[in-house]
Amino acid sequence: MDGVDERTGAGGERVCLVPWAEGDLWLLRRTNSPEMTAHLGGPETEEQLTARHRRYVELRSGRMYRVTLADGGETVGSIGYWQRTWQDTEVWETGWAVLSEFQGRGLAVRAALALREAARAAGSHRYLHAFPSVDHAASNAVCRGAGFTLLGQADFEYPKGHWIRSNDWRVDLERGD
């Protein structure tokens, strides 16, 4: 999906998914705080952020987005989907971050619902997975609110050298769950 996607939720705030661009490195820097990365192994170095930004800009199997408010265009976070091999199957994986001042308003759920449609439109894979840490209550709530099904738990090494116990949430994109 190359354009802007919108989703309206309770409270009436609509979000748009804007494809990641060269000028979006600032958003990675804003979400690189100890609080925002506590469930991901902690903040990254400037070099790591720059490399991540480059991967986002150049991503060909999937897509990263800046999440904005439809009314006014203010950036509230990021979300994306990318290909990964999971249990011997090619699937989409998703992840998101919402800036602290916008948390608690249901914006991540609305962005995840819009992202499901973008991943479905990409048509390459049947399943979209999310793997939040088992103790990350907010991200697990986003999965529930966006209609993902909890399949169980799994261990992930992310970043390299740091193991995380995660929940495996999944949406069947062919069924339109």
C-alpha positions in Angstrom: 0.0 0.0 0.0 1.6 3.2 -1.1 -0.9 5.8 0.1 -2.4 6.8 3.3 -4.6 4.5 5.2 -7.1 5.6 7.8 -8.9 3.9 10.7 -11.4 5.5 13.1 -11.9 4.1 16.6 -13.8 4.9 19.7 -13.4 8.5 20.6 -13.4 9.5 16.9 -9.7 10.0 16.5 -8.6 8.7 13.1 -5.1 7.6 12.3 -3.2 7.5 9.0 -0.3 5.3 8.0 2.2 7.3 6.0 5.0 5.4 4.3 8.4 5.7 6.1 10.6 8.3 4.4 14.1 9.8 4.6 13.0 12.5 7.0 11.7 10.1 9.6 14.9 9.3 11.6 13.8 11.8 14.2 10.9 9.5 15.1 13.3 6.6 15.8 15.3 8.9 18.1 12.1 9.9 20.0 11.2 6.3 20.6 14.7 5.3 21.7 14.2 6.2 25.4 14.8 3.7 28.2 11.0 3.7 28.9 10.1 3.1 25.3 12.7 0.3 24.8 12.4 -1.4 28.2 10.8 -4.5 26.6 13.3 -4.6 23.7 16.7 -4.7 25.4 17.1 -0.9 26.0 18.0 2.1 23.8 20.1 1.7 20.7 23.2 3.7 19.7 23.0 6.4 17.1 24.8 4.1 14.7 22.2 1.4 15.3 19.3 3.9 14.9 20.8 5.1 11.6 21.1 1.5 10.3 17.5 0.8 11.4 16.3 3.9 9.6 18.1 2.8 6.4 16.5 -0.7 6.7 13.1 1.0 7.1 13.6 3.3 4.1 14.8 0.4 1.9 12.4 -2.3 3.1 11.1 -4.2 0.1 9.4 -7.2 1.7 6.9 -5.3 3.9 6.5 -1.7 4.8 7.2 0.7 7.7 4.9 3.7 8.4 4.7 6.8 10.5 1.4 6.9 12.3 -0.3 10.3 12.2 -3.5 11.8 13.4 -5.8 12.2 10.4 -7.0 15.6 11.7 -3.9 17.8 11.7 -1.3 15.2 10.7 0.6 15.2 14.0 2.9 12.2 14.2 2.0 9.8 17.1 4.2 6.8 16.4 5.3 4.1 14.0 4.1 0.7 12.9 5.2 -1.7 10.2 5.2 -5.2 8.9 8.1 -7.3 7.4 8.7 -10.8 6.3 10.1 -13.4 8.7 10.3 -17.2 8.8 8.3 -18.5 11.7 7.9 -22.2 12.3 9.1 -23.1 8.8 6.6 -20.7 7.2 7.0 -17.3 5.6 4.8 -14.8 7.5 4.5 -11.1 8.2 5.6 -9.8 11.5 4.4 -6.5 12.9 5.6 -4.1 15.6 4.8 -0.6 16.7 5.7 2.3 19.0 3.5 5.2 20.2 5.0 8.3 21.6 4.5 8.7 25.3 2.3 11.7 25.1 -0.2 9.8 22.8 -0.4 6.6 24.7 -3.6 5.4 26.3 -5.9 6.8 23.6 -6.3 3.6 21.5 -4.2 4.9 18.7 -2.0 1.8 18.5 -5.1 -0.4 18.1 -6.4 1.8 15.3 -2.9 1.7 13.6 -2.7 -2.1 14.0 -6.2 -2.5 12.4 -5.1 -0.3 9.5 -1.9 -2.2 9.2 -3.8 -5.5 9.0 -5.4 -4.2 5.8 -2.1 -3.0 4.4 -0.6 -6.5 5.0 -3.7 -8.2 3.6 -3.4 -6.0 0.4 0.3 -6.9 0.0 -1.1 -10.5 -0.5 2.2 -12.3 0.0 1.5 -14.1 3.3 -1.5 -15.6 5.0 -0.5 -14.7 8.5 0.4 -11.6 10.4 2.2 -12.2 13.8 3.0 -9.9 16.7 5.5 -11.0 19.4 5.3 -8.6 22.4 7.0 -9.5 25.6 4.7 -11.5 27.9 5.1 -8.7 30.5 4.3 -5.8 28.1 0.7 -5.3 29.1 0.1 -2.4 26.7 1.3 -4.2 23.5 -0.6 -7.4 24.4 -3.7 -5.2 24.9 -3.1 -3.8 21.4 -3.0 -7.3 20.0 -6.3 -8.2 21.7 -7.9 -4.9 20.6 -6.8 -5.4 17.0 -8.3 -8.9 16.8 -5.2 -11.0 17.0 -5.5 -14.5 18.4 -3.1 -15.6 21.1 -1.3 -18.8 20.1 1.1 -19.2 23.0 4.5 -18.1 24.1 8.0 -18.3 22.4 11.5 -17.2 23.2 13.2 -14.6 21.0 16.7 -13.3 20.9 16.3 -9.5 20.4 18.6 -7.7 20.2 21.4 -10.2 19.7 22.4 -11.5 23.1 19.2 -10.5 24.9 16.4 -13.2 25.2 12.8 -12.2 25.5 9.8 -14.3 26.4 7.1 -13.3 24.1 3.5 -14.0 23.3 2.7 -15.2 19.8 -0.3 -13.4 18.5 -1.7 -14.0 15.0 -4.2 -12.8 12.5 -5.3 -14.9 9.5 -5.3 -12.4 6.6 -7.1 -14.7 4.3 -10.1 -15.1 6.6 -10.4 -11.4 7.3 -10.5 -11.9 11.0 
